[in-house]
Amino acid sequence: MPSPPNRVRRALIFTLSALPLAGALPVHAAQVADTVRIGYQKSSTLLTIIKTRGTLEQLLAPLGIKVSWHEFANGLPLLEALNVGAIDVSADVADTVPVFAQAAGAKFTYLAQEAPSPSAQAIVVRAESPFKSVADLKGRKVAVTKATGSHYLLIAALEKAGLKFKDVDAAYLTPADGRAAFERGSVDAWVTWDPFLAAVQRQSKIRLLADGRRVANYQRYYLAASSFALAHPDVLAIVFEELRKAGRWVKSNPTQAGALLAPIWGLDAATVELANSRRSYDVRTVVVDQLKEQQRIADVFLSAGLLPKKVNVSAVALWKPKK
């Protein structure tokens, strides 16, 4: 009988079949006592700003703690790395990702949550497309990244239009592959999130069929390995406060934030500003009542046959700052 970690890893790898890791990271790397290992992805705006400025390194140095940074292609491999002990803190991941990780038996703690940003993801079609509504996608091929917030948006939008997920031909693709397939006409629609959404809006002729408003709130979560959360609450308190500061700075200084992130993301500043305008970046602690949509997401994926088992999202630990 395989050990529990191996069962968890196999379950996560199943959901990751279309989502390879972006960078090389030793999966079973041992925790270094004086280092906090942070995983992030391209859309991790706030941690990218913090990393660029070096503020965590400055604040944690007096505690004898160093910081190492590890980039991933998207949220699910990030959570896999968190679960198997390769990183200690995960940057923001879409609300769907913790649900899939929990179903696979991962042990993590909710560190923080960004307030809803429903317009930061959308279903798009080419400008000349004959499709005028989500209902028109019945029987059509739609590119979507597996188990992401955009995956839930697609399911929820289809249900609102009176359709089921099986009524479309889903093509599970990474954001880069999804855009390529969309622009060459291999798929009829593409579901994606910012900054990928802002980039295709500004660089291609497209139309939005629907975004998340009144369909999917799109709340992003910051997570920590449960063992690290228990051992280093002081480190998490510093990370949390820096996230809040960075979030307020982005919203108060959109032009400066765009200029800072543009060369890092490989986008022009105006595209970055458009993407940032749709994200709340309002970082807050997580309370049980705020997990209601997480439970809805879990139930929807289970009903669609895409989640391996029913999960109780409130069973996950919540980090709380000291009063």
Legacy VTK file of the C-alpha trace (Angstrom):
# vtk DataFile Version 3.0
C-alpha trace
ASCII
DATASET POLYDATA
POINTS 323 float
0.000 0.000 0.000
1.528 3.370 -0.966
2.350 5.893 1.721
-0.089 8.812 2.186
2.289 11.372 0.646
2.562 9.255 -2.503
-1.228 8.925 -2.743
-1.573 12.684 -2.392
1.110 13.303 -4.982
-0.526 10.929 -7.497
-3.915 12.607 -7.017
-2.427 16.049 -7.549
-0.450 14.892 -10.575
-3.725 13.583 -12.058
-5.217 17.074 -11.918
-1.958 18.501 -13.259
-1.863 16.386 -16.418
-2.138 19.485 -18.584
-0.216 21.804 -16.253
3.556 21.181 -16.029
5.722 23.001 -13.521
7.438 26.080 -14.861
10.695 25.772 -12.984
12.937 23.102 -11.596
12.351 22.664 -7.868
13.386 19.627 -5.813
10.045 18.155 -4.782
11.110 16.605 -1.492
13.545 19.336 -0.505
14.091 19.455 3.250
13.053 22.558 5.134
15.990 24.846 5.831
15.521 26.186 9.360
16.659 29.718 8.570
14.919 30.118 5.205
11.337 30.782 4.138
10.714 29.380 0.641
8.054 31.297 -1.286
6.332 30.029 -4.418
4.728 32.447 -6.854
3.412 32.670 -10.421
3.294 35.328 -13.130
-0.022 36.730 -11.901
1.260 37.022 -8.314
1.334 40.801 -8.448
1.869 41.612 -4.803
4.625 39.106 -4.121
6.338 40.097 -7.364
6.444 43.681 -6.073
7.682 42.549 -2.661
10.326 40.335 -4.293
11.502 43.149 -6.566
11.821 45.587 -3.687
13.517 43.094 -1.354
11.345 44.164 1.587
10.895 40.687 3.065
14.627 40.095 3.047
15.123 43.354 4.938
12.416 42.658 7.513
13.313 39.013 8.153
17.077 39.514 8.376
16.926 40.609 12.056
15.162 37.290 12.791
17.942 35.367 11.067
15.549 34.288 8.296
16.507 34.289 4.613
14.067 34.235 1.682
14.191 32.049 -1.423
11.830 32.505 -4.377
10.465 29.806 -6.714
8.345 30.523 -9.810
5.618 28.180 -11.119
3.462 28.153 -14.251
0.169 28.226 -12.315
-1.520 27.455 -9.023
-1.842 23.674 -8.966
1.868 22.813 -9.262
2.443 25.548 -6.687
0.114 23.742 -4.282
1.728 20.410 -5.063
5.092 21.871 -4.088
3.591 23.281 -0.872
2.088 19.928 0.037
5.228 17.855 -0.489
7.422 20.251 1.469
9.246 22.013 -1.367
7.990 25.504 -0.402
6.636 27.056 2.789
4.401 29.869 1.523
2.313 30.026 -1.635
1.524 33.260 -3.417
-2.034 33.970 -4.453
-3.807 31.128 -6.215
-7.308 31.106 -7.660
-10.130 30.009 -5.387
-10.428 26.638 -7.152
-6.870 25.536 -6.427
-7.170 24.971 -2.650
-10.337 22.943 -3.297
-8.504 20.510 -5.574
-5.534 20.360 -3.214
-7.810 19.629 -0.256
-9.552 16.867 -2.194
-6.144 15.301 -2.763
-5.388 15.365 0.975
-2.976 18.295 1.034
-2.247 19.895 4.406
-2.192 23.676 4.230
-3.323 26.773 6.102
-5.190 29.740 4.621
-2.923 32.732 5.261
-4.878 35.497 3.499
-7.473 36.235 0.867
-7.913 38.997 -1.688
-11.415 40.468 -1.813
-13.399 39.502 -4.950
-12.177 40.516 -8.423
-14.918 39.061 -10.650
-14.029 41.041 -13.780
-10.394 39.893 -13.718
-11.275 36.741 -15.688
-13.511 36.261 -18.697
-14.710 34.113 -21.593
-13.542 35.660 -24.865
-14.218 35.044 -28.556
-12.654 36.555 -31.659
-14.209 39.837 -32.809
-15.619 38.280 -35.986
-17.060 35.279 -34.136
-20.783 34.572 -34.653
-21.195 33.685 -30.971
-23.126 36.344 -29.070
-23.760 34.612 -25.730
-22.451 31.806 -23.561
-25.386 29.664 -24.702
-23.984 29.820 -28.258
-20.954 27.811 -27.109
-22.952 24.581 -26.968
-21.027 21.919 -28.877
-18.078 24.275 -29.419
-14.433 23.888 -28.442
-13.374 26.079 -25.528
-9.808 26.468 -24.234
-9.492 26.605 -20.452
-6.768 25.916 -17.910
-7.667 22.945 -15.757
-8.819 23.478 -12.149
-8.256 27.246 -12.271
-10.652 30.050 -11.431
-11.401 30.358 -15.129
-12.423 26.692 -15.185
-15.027 27.418 -12.515
-16.125 30.560 -14.368
-16.789 28.474 -17.477
-18.831 25.893 -15.574
-20.813 28.525 -13.665
-21.468 30.630 -16.782
-22.654 27.574 -18.704
-25.014 26.634 -15.876
-26.403 30.180 -15.828
-27.041 29.796 -19.566
-28.873 26.505 -18.996
-26.004 24.293 -20.129
-23.718 21.758 -18.483
-19.943 21.559 -18.710
-20.241 18.443 -20.882
-22.174 20.519 -23.446
-18.894 22.091 -24.612
-15.702 20.466 -25.870
-13.160 21.592 -23.264
-9.530 21.821 -24.352
-7.298 21.888 -21.276
-4.431 24.228 -22.109
-1.976 26.457 -20.267
-2.540 30.210 -20.740
0.198 30.462 -23.390
-1.079 27.445 -25.331
-4.674 28.585 -24.885
-3.957 31.961 -26.444
-2.068 30.388 -29.336
-4.930 27.976 -30.047
-7.456 30.801 -29.760
-5.644 33.134 -32.142
-5.077 30.497 -34.844
-8.733 29.449 -34.662
-8.219 25.968 -33.205
-10.767 26.737 -30.480
-13.954 28.790 -30.592
-13.514 30.542 -27.237
-10.920 30.975 -24.528
-11.390 31.432 -20.781
-8.527 33.198 -19.020
-7.544 35.651 -16.312
-5.422 38.769 -15.904
-2.799 39.680 -16.980
-3.368 37.208 -19.860
-6.853 38.642 -20.377
-5.607 42.233 -20.551
-2.846 41.223 -22.959
-5.190 39.569 -25.464
-7.656 42.461 -25.166
-5.012 45.022 -26.103
-3.125 42.954 -28.664
-5.899 41.109 -30.540
-9.396 41.814 -31.811
-11.704 40.042 -29.381
-15.054 40.306 -27.617
-15.972 39.344 -24.060
-18.895 36.933 -23.852
-18.948 37.037 -20.064
-16.774 37.821 -17.077
-17.227 36.729 -13.483
-19.679 39.397 -12.376
-22.794 37.790 -10.858
-21.292 34.391 -11.716
-17.922 33.825 -9.983
-16.378 36.163 -7.408
-12.785 35.098 -8.158
-11.098 35.436 -4.792
-7.404 34.636 -4.666
-5.782 32.973 -1.658
-2.363 32.987 -0.036
-1.466 29.727 1.679
1.179 28.298 3.977
2.284 24.789 4.778
0.510 23.916 8.020
3.754 22.805 9.690
5.398 26.120 8.788
2.385 28.117 9.984
2.599 26.445 13.387
6.374 26.843 13.697
6.752 30.390 12.318
3.708 32.575 13.043
6.031 35.585 13.375
7.244 35.141 9.793
3.686 34.817 8.480
2.660 37.973 10.330
5.378 39.911 8.496
4.430 38.377 5.123
0.762 39.211 5.702
1.441 42.837 6.594
3.704 43.310 3.552
1.007 41.879 1.300
-1.507 44.370 2.676
0.919 47.261 2.139
1.726 46.155 -1.404
-1.974 45.841 -2.225
-2.716 49.359 -1.056
0.294 50.713 -2.960
-0.783 49.132 -6.279
-4.273 50.605 -6.069
-2.986 54.041 -5.004
-0.178 54.152 -7.575
-1.425 52.449 -10.758
1.040 54.165 -13.087
4.079 53.400 -10.941
2.921 49.827 -10.431
2.463 49.395 -14.174
5.950 50.719 -14.859
7.459 48.411 -12.222
5.703 45.237 -13.385
5.791 45.768 -17.167
9.387 44.607 -17.797
8.996 41.731 -15.337
5.834 40.451 -17.006
7.038 41.223 -20.518
4.027 43.468 -21.160
3.585 47.169 -21.824
2.685 49.354 -18.864
-0.816 50.137 -20.163
-1.662 46.430 -20.321
-0.442 45.942 -16.767
-2.519 48.906 -15.597
-5.612 47.449 -17.247
-5.039 44.103 -15.542
-4.400 45.709 -12.165
-7.523 47.879 -12.440
-9.678 44.735 -12.268
-7.984 43.148 -9.272
-9.041 44.275 -5.803
-5.654 43.623 -4.146
-7.525 44.061 -0.862
-5.676 41.568 1.335
-7.513 40.345 4.424
-7.493 37.457 6.838
-9.783 34.535 6.072
-12.798 33.730 8.232
-15.059 30.713 7.905
-18.002 32.728 6.533
-15.820 33.865 3.606
-15.364 30.242 2.525
-18.974 29.807 1.415
-18.091 30.273 -2.240
-15.205 27.830 -1.792
-17.777 25.223 -0.781
-19.936 26.101 -3.787
-16.914 25.671 -6.054
-16.139 22.291 -4.529
-19.729 21.132 -4.928
-19.921 22.336 -8.538
-16.728 20.521 -9.535
-17.903 17.399 -7.728
-21.256 17.513 -9.506
-19.458 17.894 -12.848
-17.402 14.782 -12.083
-14.164 16.786 -11.944
-13.364 16.492 -8.223
-12.371 13.048 -6.891
-14.364 13.332 -3.657
-16.549 15.661 -1.603
-14.650 18.107 0.575
-15.571 20.253 3.558
-13.642 23.475 2.927
-14.138 24.714 6.491
-11.954 21.843 7.727
-8.814 23.678 6.565
-6.824 25.652 9.149
-7.059 29.457 9.119
-4.114 31.634 10.158
-4.980 34.441 12.570
-2.755 37.382 13.513
-2.043 37.882 17.183
-4.110 40.622 18.793
LINES 1 324
323 0 1 2 3 4 5 6 7 8 9 10 11 12 13 14 15 16 17 18 19 20 21 22 23 24 25 26 27 28 29 30 31 32 33 34 35 36 37 38 39 40 41 42 43 44 45 46 47 48 49 50 51 52 53 54 55 56 57 58 59 60 61 62 63 64 65 66 67 68 69 70 71 72 73 74 75 76 77 78 79 80 81 82 83 84 85 86 87 88 89 90 91 92 93 94 95 96 97 98 99 100 101 102 103 104 105 106 107 108 109 110 111 112 113 114 115 116 117 118 119 120 121 122 123 124 125 126 127 128 129 130 131 132 133 134 135 136 137 138 139 140 141 142 143 144 145 146 147 148 149 150 151 152 153 154 155 156 157 158 159 160 161 162 163 164 165 166 167 168 169 170 171 172 173 174 175 176 177 178 179 180 181 182 183 184 185 186 187 188 189 190 191 192 193 194 195 196 197 198 199 200 201 202 203 204 205 206 207 208 209 210 211 212 213 214 215 216 217 218 219 220 221 222 223 224 225 226 227 228 229 230 231 232 233 234 235 236 237 238 239 240 241 242 243 244 245 246 247 248 249 250 251 252 253 254 255 256 257 258 259 260 261 262 263 264 265 266 267 268 269 270 271 272 273 274 275 276 277 278 279 280 281 282 283 284 285 286 287 288 289 290 291 292 293 294 295 296 297 298 299 300 301 302 303 304 305 306 307 308 309 310 311 312 313 314 315 316 317 318 319 320 321 322
